[in-house]
Amino acid sequence: MVRRVLLLMLLFSADAISDVQHWQLWKQRDGASVYYKKHDNGIFEVQAEITVEGVTANDFMTLLSDTDSAPLWIDNVTHVKVLERLSPSETIVHTEFDSPWPLADRDMVSYSCYQQLDDTQTKLTIAAKTGELAKRQAVIRITDLKAHWLLTQHSSEGQSLLTITYEIYANPGGAIPYWLSNKVGLKSAMHTLLALKLRLINKTYQTDQQVSQVGNCSHTNKQ
């Protein structure tokens, strides 16, 4: 009897873990798909994906390097500044976010590294970094964030395609309820990818900024 109870408990536990680990579709719109999975603390990890014709991974990285235009396509972002370039592939970046009233605005200092995975894939990994910049009064610093942009180059019927997959887990900190931050996160991912697609297709970004190149993440352990 005890063995049977233990077996049932293990089965139910496995089901619960499986539920957490599997992505759930939130919405699909105009070629963009947004998924989520819920962590034990109630925060959603979000994954968003879109495929853009006629662009390359370098086009995406060039757009990303145009920090002045970031608020025009990254939802809820008001300001982006590169604080330091550690190597051709690594940067320290400060980002400011606009929060819905009456919540306090957020900001974040992050470390990013751009790597080549194989012949068709590159990946920009992003993680929150602490102790790099003094905190501002009335602004909550996000210190728990992991994200990445996965760029996959392929083709179909002679047409060059770039599939962009964005994945992010972020604890917003402060008193914001998770049901609200989860809702904002899902909507922001969708809005960001659709705006990103338009800017890549129309090439509405500056090309005179220093663009990160693929390389090693030699400063990862120094965060």
SULCOR-V911949 format. One record per residue. N is the residue number from 1. PHI is phi in degrees with one decimal (none if undefined). OMEGA is omega in whole degrees, 0 to 359 (none if undefined). Layout:
# SULCOR-V911949
N,PHI,OMEGA + N,PHI,OMEGA
This chain:
# SULCOR-V911949
1,none,180 + 2,-61.1,179 + 3,-61.4,181 + 4,-65.3,179 + 5,-64.0,180 + 6,-62.8,179 + 7,-64.0,178 + 8,-63.4,179 + 9,-63.2,179 + 10,-64.6,180 + 11,-64.8,179 + 12,-65.7,178 + 13,-64.4,179 + 14,-63.0,178 + 15,-63.0,181 + 16,-64.7,178 + 17,-63.8,180 + 18,-61.6,180 + 19,-60.8,181 + 20,-69.7,188 + 21,-80.5,184 + 22,-94.6,178 + 23,-74.4,176 + 24,-111.3,179 + 25,-71.7,175 + 26,-93.8,183 + 27,-162.3,172 + 28,-124.4,182 + 29,-157.3,175 + 30,50.1,177 + 31,89.6,178 + 32,-99.5,178 + 33,-125.1,180 + 34,-124.1,180 + 35,-123.8,177 + 36,-149.6,167 + 37,-142.8,188 + 38,-94.0,176 + 39,-83.4,183 + 40,-58.5,181 + 41,-83.7,178 + 42,95.3,181 + 43,-84.6,177 + 44,-81.6,162 + 45,-91.8,188 + 46,-116.2,175 + 47,-128.4,180 + 48,-132.6,185 + 49,-142.5,177 + 50,-152.1,177 + 51,-115.8,183 + 52,-120.5,181 + 53,-85.3,170 + 54,72.3,178 + 55,-128.7,182 + 56,-123.1,176 + 57,-61.1,179 + 58,-66.4,175 + 59,-60.6,179 + 60,-62.6,181 + 61,-66.1,176 + 62,-67.2,175 + 63,-60.2,182 + 64,-64.3,181 + 65,-74.4,178 + 66,-81.8,187 + 67,-64.6,180 + 68,-63.4,182 + 69,-90.7,183 + 70,-53.0,180 + 71,-64.3,181 + 72,-81.3,181 + 73,-135.6,176 + 74,-90.6,188 + 75,-61.4,177 + 76,71.1,177 + 77,-91.0,181 + 78,-109.7,183 + 79,-161.2,176 + 80,-135.1,179 + 81,-141.7,174 + 82,-79.1,181 + 83,-81.7,183 + 84,-158.6,173 + 85,-107.5,185 + 86,-75.1,179 + 87,-162.4,178 + 88,-57.1,183 + 89,-109.9,187 + 90,-127.1,179 + 91,-139.1,169 + 92,-112.8,188 + 93,-128.4,174 + 94,-107.6,181 + 95,-126.8,178 + 96,-113.3,184 + 97,-121.6,175 + 98,-94.9,179 + 99,-100.0,179 + 100,-65.0,178 + 101,-60.2,7 + 102,-98.9,184 + 103,-77.6,179 + 104,-71.8,176 + 105,-67.7,179 + 106,-118.2,168 + 107,-144.3,185 + 108,-156.2,168 + 109,-108.6,185 + 110,-133.1,173 + 111,-104.5,178 + 112,-130.9,180 + 113,-141.4,182 + 114,-108.8,185 + 115,-127.9,173 + 116,-92.7,179 + 117,-91.3,176 + 118,-159.8,185 + 119,-65.3,185 + 120,-116.3,186 + 121,-125.9,170 + 122,-127.5,185 + 123,-143.7,174 + 124,-104.4,181 + 125,-98.6,183 + 126,-131.0,178 + 127,-144.3,178 + 128,-64.0,181 + 129,-128.6,183 + 130,-108.8,174 + 131,75.9,184 + 132,-97.2,186 + 133,-148.5,180 + 134,-62.5,179 + 135,-75.6,178 + 136,-94.8,180 + 137,-64.0,177 + 138,70.5,176 + 139,-117.8,183 + 140,-90.6,181 + 141,-84.7,175 + 142,-80.5,183 + 143,-118.4,181 + 144,-125.3,182 + 145,-149.0,171 + 146,-137.4,183 + 147,-151.8,172 + 148,-158.9,170 + 149,-110.6,177 + 150,-104.1,184 + 151,-112.9,183 + 152,-118.6,181 + 153,-93.9,177 + 154,-153.2,182 + 155,-147.4,177 + 156,-147.5,180 + 157,53.0,178 + 158,80.6,181 + 159,-97.0,178 + 160,-71.6,182 + 161,-130.1,173 + 162,-126.0,175 + 163,-94.3,183 + 164,-110.1,178 + 165,-116.8,181 + 166,-113.2,180 + 167,-131.7,184 + 168,-147.5,168 + 169,-125.5,181 + 170,-144.5,171 + 171,-93.7,186 + 172,-70.0,181 + 173,69.9,179 + 174,70.7,188 + 175,-98.3,182 + 176,-67.2,178 + 177,-69.6,185 + 178,-65.4,178 + 179,-61.6,179 + 180,-77.7,180 + 181,-65.4,177 + 182,-63.8,180 + 183,-63.0,179 + 184,-63.1,181 + 185,-61.8,179 + 186,-66.2,180 + 187,-64.5,181 + 188,-63.0,179 + 189,-61.9,179 + 190,-64.9,181 + 191,-61.5,181 + 192,-64.3,182 + 193,-66.2,179 + 194,-67.6,177 + 195,-68.5,177 + 196,-60.0,181 + 197,-59.7,180 + 198,-63.4,182 + 199,-69.1,177 + 200,-68.5,181 + 201,-65.3,183 + 202,-86.6,181 + 203,52.7,179 + 204,-92.2,177 + 205,-157.7,181 + 206,-79.3,182 + 207,-114.0,183 + 208,-100.2,179 + 209,-91.4,177 + 210,-71.3,184 + 211,-103.1,178 + 212,-63.5,179 + 213,-110.6,179 + 214,-64.5,181 + 215,-175.1,182 + 216,-96.9,178 + 217,-96.1,187 + 218,-70.3,182 + 219,-101.8,182 + 220,-56.8,184 + 221,-78.5,181 + 222,-100.8,180 + 223,-69.7,none
